[in-house]
Amino acid sequence: MIRIQEIIHSLEEGKWAKRIRGLVLLLLIGSLGLVYYLNLTRSFTAPEAMDAAQLARNIAEGRGYTTQFIRPLSLDILRQQGAVSDVELRSKFPDITNPPVYPMLLAALMKVLPFEFEIDLQKANEFKQYQPEFLIWLLNQALFFVALIQVFRLGEKLFDPSVAWCAALLFLGTELYWKFSTSGLPTMLLLVLFLALGKTLVRLEERGNDGVPRGGGWFAGMALWAGALAGLGGLTRYGFAWVILPVLVYLGWFLGRHRVRTVAMALLGFLLVMSPWLVRNAQLSGNLFGTAGLALYSQTDAFPEDTLERTLFYEPSDAPVNGQNEIKVRVADHVGLWDIENKLKRNLRHLLVHELPQFSGSWFAVVCLVGLVVPFRNRSLRRLRFFLLMTLAVFALGQALGRTHLSAANGTLAELLARSLGQGAPMTAASGVNGENLLALLGPVSLLFGAGLFFSLLDRWKVDLPEMRLAASTGLVISASLPMALSFLLPHPYPVADPPYHPARLQSLRSVPAEYGLAGIKEDDLLMSDIPWAVAWYGNQNCVWLTRTVKPDFYTLYEQFQPVSALYFTEVTTDQRYTSSVLNANELNWERFMLDMQMKGDVPDGFPLQAVSDIFAPDQWLFFAAPEEQ
């Protein structure tokens, strides 16, 4: 009898009651995620997501840290450094753009779960969902749930359960983070690492100033862990590495007699994690961050939009070696300090006007910013606030300096993706769902300060009725979550982002020459396209990004590195503005090349790929070798 009463008590008020409530909450969140996925998501649209996914597949299949998405700039840098021969580059092209943590995590997932990369092309018209992207979504949903738990626990530690629940529900109702969780980007992993870093710093500060004598080993270990977390984040997104500066200032300012030890150990942990990878990049490319380290020069007058990574910097050498001209990469020679200064000022203004007021995903970001500058009585809160403000400053600086075409909201690719949402969907600029959005990482922690400020104001109103507090907090959560709720009432997007991405179409590229009596494109052939990340991910094919110019860049690559077997153009090239991109072009670019071909009906003489097919769509073309040339 007593045993039964204990079981009943455990189910009603004991530990099993908490487990049951947690299980119910987990099922509700999982159901919400599934409903959101089925109604408001579509195939990958971010080039970074496809790039990381194809890189992970190469790792999982034993090809090492190699990429099938080849940037002309990467080719230049690798050939100049000479650590890898041309023969090796043609077979296995090492990636010097992406940090390794997220691709390796995806590769581990591909080893465990049954990924099906091949599509049944016989049923291409019925294609709705690419199975590997669904499995990647499951991983990011799990990370989203981990971040949600971290927000709640940090809120309980720093505030009280009311604030913790309110902040967790606000995070759950912010569509920005749902979009990140379905985008294939590593943002969810970065959120988990940043929240873990914040909790570690809070624990260090509390233990270092509570007056209880402790040995230095615990502080050294925790500081080492904090530095390692910053390093892991830096190897997930290079821009995240900026966070080590606020970490070191925080430890040096607030850890009292332990400051020297903790600062040294945090820096050591950071370097131990980051250094091996940076050394590898330096050996291959001569740059600690590979091509990512040249993002500083992107979006300047010399390299607008995506032209930096598509440019070949071949220059004749004064003293040829073995009769061959040396390859020189001189990106910095084309960009002056005033260009970088203008980029910084322009992007900081854009960040302050457009991005900062909604950095946490909704209008509640303004309340969060106010909460970050309002002094709280809790010492740990005041000091964590100081850390967040420092991180906000360095992330804003890093985001402004490192901004590339991936953040552009008004490019041709962004317009195409908005157009492909479906009938009735508005033509809107792209949101902040991109890997360069570092400010979004501060959102979940800032929600705690915003919710804390809200409950502080409620206390000043002297509302003693618990029902009124519950009603007020419920109203806050509903109003902040309203944008996501309204998304379910808008026209739902097509599951396939076409144009320009259609997985089945991209997998069928190899067989197009067979329609003209030729052998299909082989696995080791090199393609060139204006969407090479998609050709690499969906088509599992080596693909180089469309060079900046036809002459001399394309011919230089074709003759000096490897012949291009096929050229694939999409609306990214054929749907450009006529006057600015075609008529007034300073050099023979691909937009003018395509216009001349369409108007004259033939390919220019001497061009190595004479056969043309528009088998897919009127605005998509495939060039390959003509039959008589075989």
Secondary structure per residue as TSV (DSSP state, phi and psi in degrees):
chain	resnum	aa	ss	phi	psi
A	1	M	-	360.0	-46.3
A	2	I	H	-61.7	-39.6
A	3	R	H	-62.7	-41.0
A	4	I	H	-64.6	-41.1
A	5	Q	H	-63.5	-38.6
A	6	E	H	-64.1	-39.9
A	7	I	H	-65.2	-43.9
A	8	I	H	-63.0	-42.7
A	9	H	H	-64.2	-38.9
A	10	S	H	-65.1	-37.5
A	11	L	H	-72.8	-30.2
A	12	E	H	-88.8	-41.8
A	13	E	T	-134.3	-12.5
A	14	G	S	-86.5	-156.6
A	15	K	H	-67.0	-31.4
A	16	W	H	-69.9	-28.6
A	17	A	H	-62.9	-42.7
A	18	K	H	-64.9	-39.3
A	19	R	H	-66.9	-39.6
A	20	I	H	-66.2	-43.7
A	21	R	H	-63.0	-39.3
A	22	G	H	-63.9	-39.8
A	23	L	H	-65.8	-41.6
A	24	V	H	-63.1	-43.6
A	25	L	H	-62.5	-41.1
A	26	L	H	-61.5	-42.7
A	27	L	H	-64.6	-38.5
A	28	L	H	-66.0	-43.1
A	29	I	H	-66.5	-42.0
A	30	G	H	-61.0	-40.4
A	31	S	H	-65.3	-41.7
A	32	L	H	-61.9	-42.0
A	33	G	H	-62.7	-41.3
A	34	L	H	-66.8	-41.6
A	35	V	H	-63.0	-43.6
A	36	Y	H	-62.9	-43.2
A	37	Y	H	-63.2	-43.2
A	38	L	H	-71.6	-24.8
A	39	N	H	-108.8	-32.3
A	40	L	H	-123.3	10.5
A	41	T	-	-120.2	163.5
A	42	R	-	-146.2	-174.3
A	43	S	S	-62.8	165.7
A	44	F	-	-53.0	139.1
A	45	T	-	-121.8	-19.1
A	46	A	-	-82.5	124.5
A	47	P	H	-56.4	-35.0
A	48	E	H	-63.3	-36.3
A	49	A	H	-66.1	-44.9
A	50	M	H	-67.6	-36.2
A	51	D	H	-63.3	-46.8
A	52	A	H	-65.0	-37.2
A	53	A	H	-68.4	-43.3
A	54	Q	H	-69.1	-32.6
A	55	L	H	-65.5	-41.9
A	56	A	H	-63.1	-39.2
A	57	R	H	-63.4	-40.3
A	58	N	H	-61.7	-41.1
A	59	I	H	-64.1	-46.3
A	60	A	H	-63.9	-30.5
A	61	E	T	-91.1	9.7
A	62	G	T	81.8	18.6
A	63	R	-	-94.4	5.7
A	64	G	-	77.0	-169.6
A	65	Y	S	-83.4	68.4
A	66	T	B	-118.6	157.3
A	67	T	-	-124.2	151.4
A	68	Q	S	-101.4	-6.2
A	69	F	E	-97.0	104.3
A	70	I	E	-103.4	120.5
A	71	R	-	-91.6	133.1
A	72	P	H	-54.8	-36.8
A	73	L	H	-63.7	-41.5
A	74	S	H	-61.7	-41.2
A	75	L	H	-60.9	-44.2
A	76	D	H	-57.8	-50.6
A	77	I	H	-64.1	-44.7
A	78	L	H	-65.4	-39.6
A	79	R	H	-71.7	-33.0
A	80	Q	H	-67.9	-43.4
A	81	Q	H	-67.7	-35.8
A	82	G	-	77.4	9.8
A	83	A	S	-72.5	-21.6
A	84	V	S	-126.2	131.1
A	85	S	-	-74.3	163.0
A	86	D	H	-61.5	-36.7
A	87	V	H	-62.2	-44.2
A	88	E	H	-67.3	-36.7
A	89	L	H	-63.9	-34.8
A	90	R	H	-69.6	-28.1
A	91	S	H	-95.4	-42.4
A	92	K	-	-139.1	106.7
A	93	F	-	-93.7	110.6
A	94	P	B	-68.1	141.6
A	95	D	-	-85.6	128.7
A	96	I	-	-125.2	27.1
A	97	T	S	-116.6	-43.1
A	98	N	S	-96.1	136.6
A	99	P	-	-69.4	158.4
A	100	P	S	-91.0	-18.7
A	101	V	H	-63.7	-50.6
A	102	Y	H	-66.6	-46.3
A	103	P	H	-58.4	-37.2
A	104	M	H	-69.4	-34.5
A	105	L	H	-64.8	-42.9
A	106	L	H	-64.8	-37.9
A	107	A	H	-62.8	-40.8
A	108	A	H	-62.2	-39.2
A	109	L	H	-64.1	-39.0
A	110	M	H	-68.0	-26.5
A	111	K	H	-73.5	-29.7
A	112	V	H	-91.5	-44.4
A	113	L	S	-97.5	154.8
A	114	P	-	-81.0	85.4
A	115	F	-	-75.4	134.6
A	116	E	-	-115.8	98.3
A	117	F	-	-82.2	-25.4
A	118	E	-	-84.5	140.4
A	119	I	-	-106.6	141.1
A	120	D	-	-73.0	98.8
A	121	L	G	-69.1	-15.5
A	122	Q	G	-68.5	-22.5
A	123	K	G	-116.4	35.4
A	124	A	G	-61.4	-33.4
A	125	N	G	-68.5	-20.8
A	126	E	G	-96.4	4.2
A	127	F	-	-66.8	132.8
A	128	K	-	-127.0	-38.0
A	129	Q	-	-144.8	133.7
A	130	Y	-	-87.9	115.0
A	131	Q	H	-56.2	-42.1
A	132	P	H	-59.2	-33.5
A	133	E	H	-70.2	-31.4
A	134	F	H	-64.9	-41.4
A	135	L	H	-68.5	-36.3
A	136	I	H	-66.2	-36.6
A	137	W	H	-61.1	-40.4
A	138	L	H	-59.4	-42.0
A	139	L	H	-61.3	-46.8
A	140	N	H	-69.2	-29.6
A	141	Q	H	-67.0	-38.0
A	142	A	H	-63.6	-41.8
A	143	L	H	-65.5	-35.6
A	144	F	H	-61.8	-42.6
A	145	F	H	-66.8	-38.8
A	146	V	H	-62.4	-43.6
A	147	A	H	-62.3	-37.5
A	148	L	H	-62.2	-44.3
A	149	I	H	-63.7	-40.0
A	150	Q	H	-62.6	-41.6
A	151	V	H	-61.2	-44.1
A	152	F	H	-64.4	-46.1
A	153	R	H	-67.6	-38.0
A	154	L	H	-66.3	-36.9
A	155	G	H	-65.8	-40.1
A	156	E	H	-62.8	-37.5
A	157	K	H	-72.3	-39.4
A	158	L	H	-94.3	-29.7
A	159	F	S	-120.0	-110.0
A	160	D	-	-154.1	171.8
A	161	P	H	-57.9	-33.2
A	162	S	H	-63.3	-48.1
A	163	V	H	-64.6	-40.2
A	164	A	H	-61.4	-45.7
A	165	W	H	-65.5	-42.7
A	166	C	H	-62.4	-46.6
A	167	A	H	-65.3	-40.3
A	168	A	H	-63.9	-41.0
A	169	L	H	-69.8	-35.1
A	170	L	H	-63.4	-42.0
A	171	F	H	-62.7	-41.6
A	172	L	H	-65.9	-30.5
A	173	G	T	-94.6	6.9
A	174	T	-	-92.4	114.9
A	175	E	H	-67.4	-26.6
A	176	L	H	-53.8	-43.2
A	177	Y	H	-77.4	-27.0
A	178	W	H	-67.1	-39.2
A	179	K	H	-64.3	-40.4
A	180	F	H	-62.4	-38.3
A	181	S	H	-69.6	-20.9
A	182	T	H	-104.9	0.6
A	183	S	H	-84.1	-19.8
A	184	G	T	85.6	1.4
A	185	L	-	-82.3	160.9
A	186	P	T	-83.1	14.9
A	187	T	H	-62.3	-37.9
A	188	M	H	-63.3	-39.4
A	189	L	H	-64.5	-40.9
A	190	L	H	-64.5	-36.5
A	191	L	H	-62.4	-44.4
A	192	V	H	-61.2	-43.7
A	193	L	H	-66.4	-40.6
A	194	F	H	-68.2	-40.9
A	195	L	H	-65.4	-39.3
A	196	A	H	-64.3	-37.9
A	197	L	H	-65.0	-43.4
A	198	G	H	-61.3	-43.4
A	199	K	H	-65.5	-38.2
A	200	T	H	-62.9	-43.1
A	201	L	H	-65.2	-38.2
A	202	V	H	-63.8	-43.1
A	203	R	H	-63.5	-41.5
A	204	L	H	-62.0	-44.0
A	205	E	H	-66.3	-42.1
A	206	E	H	-65.1	-46.8
A	207	R	H	-70.4	-29.1
A	208	G	H	-78.4	-12.2
A	209	N	S	-130.9	17.6
A	210	D	S	-91.8	0.3
A	211	G	S	81.5	-3.2
A	212	V	-	-87.7	124.6
A	213	P	-	-68.2	130.6
A	214	R	-	-138.8	155.3
A	215	G	-	-72.5	160.4
A	216	G	H	-76.0	-13.7
A	217	G	H	-63.6	-39.9
A	218	W	H	-64.7	-44.3
A	219	F	H	-65.2	-39.5
A	220	A	H	-63.3	-42.9
A	221	G	H	-65.0	-43.3
A	222	M	H	-68.0	-38.7
A	223	A	H	-65.6	-39.1
A	224	L	H	-60.9	-40.8
A	225	W	H	-65.3	-40.9
A	226	A	H	-61.5	-43.9
A	227	G	H	-64.6	-37.4
A	228	A	H	-65.9	-39.2
A	229	L	H	-63.0	-42.1
A	230	A	H	-62.3	-39.3
A	231	G	H	-66.9	-41.5
A	232	L	H	-62.8	-39.7
A	233	G	H	-64.6	-38.7
A	234	G	H	-65.4	-29.4
A	235	L	T	-88.3	2.0
A	236	T	T	-99.7	-41.1
A	237	R	-	-145.1	119.4
A	238	Y	G	-56.0	-35.2
A	239	G	G	-63.3	-24.8
A	240	F	G	-65.6	-23.7
A	241	A	G	-60.9	-18.8
A	242	W	G	-57.8	-24.7
A	243	V	G	-64.9	-18.0
A	244	I	H	-63.7	-27.9
A	245	L	H	-65.9	-51.3
A	246	P	H	-61.6	-33.1
A	247	V	H	-62.3	-46.9
A	248	L	H	-66.2	-40.3
A	249	V	H	-64.6	-42.1
A	250	Y	H	-60.1	-48.1
A	251	L	H	-66.8	-40.6
A	252	G	H	-70.5	-24.7
A	253	W	H	-90.7	-37.7
A	254	F	H	-112.0	-1.9
A	255	L	S	-96.3	11.2
A	256	G	G	55.8	-129.2
A	257	R	G	-70.2	-11.4
A	258	H	G	-93.9	4.6
A	259	R	H	-62.1	-44.1
A	260	V	H	-64.5	-46.4
A	261	R	H	-62.9	-45.6
A	262	T	H	-69.6	-39.3
A	263	V	H	-62.5	-44.7
A	264	A	H	-63.7	-42.2
A	265	M	H	-71.7	-36.7
A	266	A	H	-64.3	-42.9
A	267	L	H	-65.2	-38.7
A	268	L	H	-63.1	-46.0
A	269	G	H	-60.9	-40.6
A	270	F	H	-62.4	-46.5
A	271	L	H	-69.6	-36.6
A	272	L	H	-61.6	-36.4
A	273	V	H	-78.0	-43.9
A	274	M	H	-80.7	-35.8
A	275	S	H	-59.0	-47.1
A	276	P	H	-56.8	-39.4
A	277	W	H	-72.6	-38.8
A	278	L	H	-66.2	-36.4
A	279	V	H	-64.3	-41.7
A	280	R	H	-59.9	-45.3
A	281	N	H	-62.0	-42.1
A	282	A	H	-64.3	-38.4
A	283	Q	H	-66.0	-38.5
A	284	L	H	-80.3	-39.4
A	285	S	H	-121.9	-11.4
A	286	G	S	78.0	7.2
A	287	N	S	-132.7	133.2
A	288	L	T	-59.8	-31.1
A	289	F	T	-113.2	16.4
A	290	G	G	61.8	-143.2
A	291	T	G	-70.4	-22.6
A	292	A	G	-63.0	-26.8
A	293	G	G	-70.4	-12.3
A	294	L	G	-96.0	6.4
A	295	A	G	-61.2	-22.7
A	296	L	G	-56.5	-31.8
A	297	Y	G	-92.2	-7.2
A	298	S	T	-74.7	154.4
A	299	Q	T	64.0	30.5
A	300	T	S	-105.6	176.8
A	301	D	S	-60.6	-36.1
A	302	A	S	-75.2	-29.0
A	303	F	S	-133.1	72.4
A	304	P	-	-73.8	158.0
A	305	E	T	51.9	-126.1
A	306	D	T	-103.4	18.1
A	307	T	H	-71.3	-23.8
A	308	L	H	-60.5	-51.0
A	309	E	H	-73.3	-13.3
A	310	R	H	-99.7	1.0
A	311	T	-	-95.1	136.7
A	312	L	-	-99.1	133.0
A	313	F	-	-108.7	54.0
A	314	Y	B	-80.6	124.8
A	315	E	-	-135.4	138.4
A	316	P	-	-61.6	142.3
A	317	S	-	-91.5	148.0
A	318	D	S	-67.2	-28.4
A	319	A	S	-130.6	88.4
A	320	P	-	-58.9	143.7
A	321	V	B	-103.5	120.1
A	322	N	T	55.8	35.4
A	323	G	T	78.6	-0.1
A	324	Q	B	-109.2	140.1
A	325	N	-	-74.3	141.3
A	326	E	-	-74.2	157.8
A	327	I	B	-104.5	123.9
A	328	K	-	-119.3	132.8
A	329	V	-	-103.1	115.5
A	330	R	-	-129.6	58.0
A	331	V	T	-63.3	-46.8
A	332	A	G	-62.7	-27.3
A	333	D	G	-67.1	-19.8
A	334	H	G	-92.9	-8.8
A	335	V	-	-126.3	125.5
A	336	G	-	-92.1	168.4
A	337	L	H	-61.3	-34.4
A	338	W	H	-66.9	-30.4
A	339	D	H	-63.9	-45.2
A	340	I	H	-67.3	-37.7
A	341	E	H	-62.5	-42.6
A	342	N	H	-65.2	-39.2
A	343	K	H	-61.5	-44.5
A	344	L	H	-61.9	-48.2
A	345	K	H	-64.6	-42.4
A	346	R	H	-63.4	-45.5
A	347	N	H	-74.2	-33.6
A	348	L	H	-65.3	-39.5
A	349	R	H	-63.1	-45.0
A	350	H	H	-61.5	-39.6
A	351	L	I	-64.8	-44.2
A	352	L	I	-69.2	-35.5
A	353	V	I	-83.6	-41.3
A	354	H	I	-109.9	-39.0
A	355	E	I	-92.4	-42.9
A	356	L	G	-62.2	-41.0
A	357	P	G	-63.2	-14.0
A	358	Q	G	-132.0	32.2
A	359	F	T	-65.0	-26.3
A	360	S	T	-98.4	11.3
A	361	G	S	106.4	-10.7
A	362	S	S	-159.0	-174.2
A	363	W	T	-62.5	-22.4
A	364	F	H	-66.0	-11.3
A	365	A	H	-60.5	-32.7
A	366	V	H	-64.7	-41.5
A	367	V	H	-63.6	-39.3
A	368	C	H	-63.6	-41.0
A	369	L	H	-63.2	-39.8
A	370	V	H	-64.3	-41.5
A	371	G	H	-61.9	-28.7
A	372	L	H	-75.2	-17.9
A	373	V	H	-109.2	-3.8
A	374	V	S	-85.1	127.8
A	375	P	-	-73.0	133.1
A	376	F	-	-105.3	157.0
A	377	R	S	-70.9	-34.3
A	378	N	-	-64.2	123.0
A	379	R	H	-62.3	-41.6
A	380	S	H	-62.6	-36.8
A	381	L	H	-65.4	-43.7
A	382	R	H	-61.3	-40.0
A	383	R	H	-76.8	-36.2
A	384	L	H	-65.3	-37.4
A	385	R	H	-59.3	-41.8
A	386	F	H	-60.9	-43.6
A	387	F	H	-61.6	-43.4
A	388	L	H	-65.4	-39.6
A	389	L	H	-66.5	-39.2
A	390	M	H	-63.3	-42.8
A	391	T	H	-65.1	-39.0
A	392	L	H	-58.8	-41.7
A	393	A	H	-66.5	-47.7
A	394	V	H	-72.0	-34.3
A	395	F	H	-66.4	-39.7
A	396	A	H	-63.0	-43.2
A	397	L	H	-63.7	-46.6
A	398	G	H	-64.4	-39.2
A	399	Q	H	-68.2	-37.1
A	400	A	H	-69.7	-42.4
A	401	L	H	-74.6	-34.1
A	402	G	T	-94.3	8.8
A	403	R	-	-64.9	133.8
A	404	T	-	-128.6	-169.7
A	405	H	G	-63.2	-19.0
A	406	L	G	-66.2	-21.3
A	407	S	G	-95.1	-4.5
A	408	A	-	-67.4	133.8
A	409	A	S	-100.2	-8.6
A	410	N	S	-122.8	20.6
A	411	G	S	-78.8	170.1
A	412	T	H	-61.6	-41.8
A	413	L	H	-62.5	-42.7
A	414	A	H	-63.1	-39.1
A	415	E	H	-65.6	-40.4
A	416	L	H	-63.1	-43.1
A	417	L	H	-66.8	-37.0
A	418	A	H	-66.1	-37.9
A	419	R	H	-66.8	-30.2
A	420	S	T	-84.2	6.1
A	421	L	T	-62.6	-34.0
A	422	G	-	131.9	170.6
A	423	Q	T	-64.0	134.9
A	424	G	T	87.4	-11.9
A	425	A	-	-77.9	136.0
A	426	P	-	-73.8	153.9
A	427	M	-	-83.2	98.3
A	428	T	-	-116.7	155.9
A	429	A	-	-68.6	154.1
A	430	A	-	-64.1	144.2
A	431	S	-	-80.8	-172.3
A	432	G	S	-82.5	23.6
A	433	V	-	-85.7	82.9
A	434	N	S	-151.8	159.0
A	435	G	T	-67.7	-15.7
A	436	E	T	-85.8	-3.0
A	437	N	-	-81.2	91.6
A	438	L	-	-82.9	-28.3
A	439	L	G	-63.8	-29.0
A	440	A	G	-62.4	-23.2
A	441	L	G	-67.8	-23.5
A	442	L	G	-83.0	-12.0
A	443	G	H	-57.5	-53.1
A	444	P	H	-58.4	-42.3
A	445	V	H	-70.2	-37.5
A	446	S	H	-66.5	-26.9
A	447	L	H	-60.2	-33.0
A	448	L	H	-63.6	-42.4
A	449	F	H	-70.4	-36.9
A	450	G	H	-65.0	-44.2
A	451	A	H	-66.3	-38.5
A	452	G	H	-62.4	-41.0
A	453	L	H	-63.0	-41.5
A	454	F	H	-60.3	-46.9
A	455	F	H	-70.8	-27.3
A	456	S	H	-65.0	-42.2
A	457	L	H	-65.9	-37.4
A	458	L	H	-61.1	-40.8
A	459	D	H	-64.4	-34.5
A	460	R	H	-69.2	-26.9
A	461	W	T	-76.1	-7.2
A	462	K	T	56.2	47.8
A	463	V	-	-87.9	107.4
A	464	D	-	-88.8	-17.3
A	465	L	-	-76.7	122.4
A	466	P	H	-59.6	-31.3
A	467	E	H	-64.2	-36.3
A	468	M	H	-69.2	-40.3
A	469	R	H	-62.4	-41.5
A	470	L	H	-65.2	-41.9
A	471	A	H	-65.3	-41.1
A	472	A	H	-65.2	-45.4
A	473	S	H	-67.5	-35.6
A	474	T	H	-64.0	-42.5
A	475	G	H	-62.0	-37.7
A	476	L	H	-63.8	-47.7
A	477	V	H	-63.2	-41.7
A	478	I	H	-65.7	-45.2
A	479	S	H	-66.1	-37.9
A	480	A	H	-71.3	-27.6
A	481	S	H	-92.2	-0.5
A	482	L	H	-60.3	-39.9
A	483	P	H	-57.4	-39.5
A	484	M	H	-69.2	-40.3
A	485	A	H	-62.8	-40.0
A	486	L	H	-68.8	-23.3
A	487	S	H	-61.0	-30.8
A	488	F	T	-71.1	-19.3
A	489	L	T	-91.9	-14.1
A	490	L	S	-80.3	164.0
A	491	P	-	-56.4	130.4
A	492	H	-	-75.7	143.3
A	493	P	-	-70.9	155.1
A	494	Y	-	-63.9	143.5
A	495	P	S	-66.7	-21.4
A	496	V	S	-111.1	127.9
A	497	A	-	-81.7	76.0
A	498	D	T	-124.9	119.7
A	499	P	T	-81.4	161.7
A	500	P	T	-102.5	-0.7
A	501	Y	-	-102.3	118.3
A	502	H	-	-135.1	106.2
A	503	P	H	-53.4	-43.9
A	504	A	H	-65.4	-38.8
A	505	R	H	-65.0	-41.7
A	506	L	H	-68.9	-31.6
A	507	Q	H	-73.5	-20.8
A	508	S	T	-90.6	2.2
A	509	L	G	-57.9	-38.3
A	510	R	G	-61.4	-29.1
A	511	S	G	-91.8	-4.7
A	512	V	G	-61.4	-45.4
A	513	P	G	-57.9	-24.6
A	514	A	G	-63.7	-26.1
A	515	E	G	-65.6	-17.1
A	516	Y	G	-112.8	20.1
A	517	G	T	78.1	19.6
A	518	L	S	-110.7	164.1
A	519	A	-	-71.2	146.8
A	520	G	-	-67.5	166.7
A	521	I	-	-69.6	130.0
A	522	K	-	-83.7	164.0
A	523	E	T	-63.7	-33.6
A	524	D	T	-94.0	6.6
A	525	D	-	-74.0	157.7
A	526	L	-	-106.2	125.9
A	527	L	E	-104.2	164.3
A	528	M	E	-132.5	139.5
A	529	S	E	-156.0	164.0
A	530	D	S	-88.3	-4.2
A	531	I	-	-130.6	60.6
A	532	P	H	-65.3	-27.9
A	533	W	H	-63.1	-36.3
A	534	A	H	-75.5	-38.9
A	535	V	H	-62.7	-39.9
A	536	A	H	-68.0	-43.0
A	537	W	H	-75.5	-54.2
A	538	Y	H	-80.3	-40.8
A	539	G	H	-87.5	-10.6
A	540	N	-	52.6	48.9
A	541	Q	-	-134.7	138.4
A	542	N	-	-62.3	126.2
A	543	C	E	-143.3	128.3
A	544	V	E	-98.0	144.5
A	545	W	E	-67.5	143.1
A	546	L	-	-52.9	122.7
A	547	T	-	-64.3	161.0
A	548	R	S	-64.6	-36.4
A	549	T	-	-131.2	160.5
A	550	V	I	-76.1	-49.3
A	551	K	I	-119.2	128.1
A	552	P	I	-97.1	-4.6
A	553	D	I	-60.2	-50.0
A	554	F	I	-62.3	-46.9
A	555	Y	H	-66.0	-34.4
A	556	T	H	-64.3	-45.7
A	557	L	H	-66.1	-42.3
A	558	Y	H	-62.7	-41.2
A	559	E	H	-89.9	-32.8
A	560	Q	H	-101.1	-17.5
A	561	F	T	-114.4	-68.3
A	562	Q	-	-158.8	135.7
A	563	P	-	-61.8	139.0
A	564	V	-	-87.6	124.1
A	565	S	-	-81.1	-26.9
A	566	A	E	-158.1	150.1
A	567	L	E	-117.7	126.4
A	568	Y	E	-117.9	116.1
A	569	F	E	-107.6	141.5
A	570	T	-	-123.1	-171.1
A	571	E	H	-62.6	-17.6
A	572	V	H	-58.3	-32.0
A	573	T	H	-100.0	-43.5
A	574	T	H	-80.4	-11.8
A	575	D	T	-109.3	32.1
A	576	Q	S	-82.0	161.3
A	577	R	-	-66.5	132.8
A	578	Y	I	-68.2	-51.0
A	579	T	I	-68.5	-50.3
A	580	S	I	-77.5	-36.4
A	581	S	I	-96.8	-23.0
A	582	V	I	-113.7	-58.6
A	583	L	I	-67.5	-41.6
A	584	N	T	-98.0	17.9
A	585	A	-	-66.8	138.4
A	586	N	S	-76.5	-26.0
A	587	E	S	-132.9	171.6
A	588	L	-	-71.3	97.5
A	589	N	-	-96.2	176.1
A	590	W	H	-73.5	-26.9
A	591	E	H	-64.6	-44.8
A	592	R	H	-68.8	-36.5
A	593	F	H	-57.2	-46.5
A	594	M	H	-68.5	-37.1
A	595	L	H	-65.2	-44.2
A	596	D	H	-61.2	-40.8
A	597	M	H	-64.6	-42.0
A	598	Q	H	-70.4	-35.7
A	599	M	H	-77.4	-39.3
A	600	K	H	-89.0	-21.5
A	601	G	S	82.3	7.5
A	602	D	S	-146.0	166.7
A	603	V	-	-89.4	143.4
A	604	P	-	-55.2	144.3
A	605	D	T	-60.8	140.7
A	606	G	T	87.9	-10.7
A	607	F	-	-73.3	132.7
A	608	P	S	-71.3	-15.9
A	609	L	-	-115.0	101.4
A	610	Q	-	-98.3	-22.2
A	611	A	E	-82.4	139.0
A	612	V	E	-131.9	138.6
A	613	S	E	-137.4	133.8
A	614	D	E	-116.0	44.7
A	615	I	E	-65.3	-24.5
A	616	F	E	-86.9	-54.0
A	617	A	E	-159.8	159.0
A	618	P	T	-60.6	-26.2
A	619	D	T	-103.2	8.9
A	620	Q	E	-123.6	130.6
A	621	W	E	-132.1	146.1
A	622	L	E	-124.6	123.9
A	623	F	E	-104.5	137.8
A	624	F	E	-154.1	176.1
A	625	A	-	-67.0	136.7
A	626	A	-	-71.2	153.4
A	627	P	G	-55.8	-40.6
A	628	E	G	-67.6	-15.5
A	629	E	G	-85.4	-10.6
A	630	Q	-	-88.0	360.0
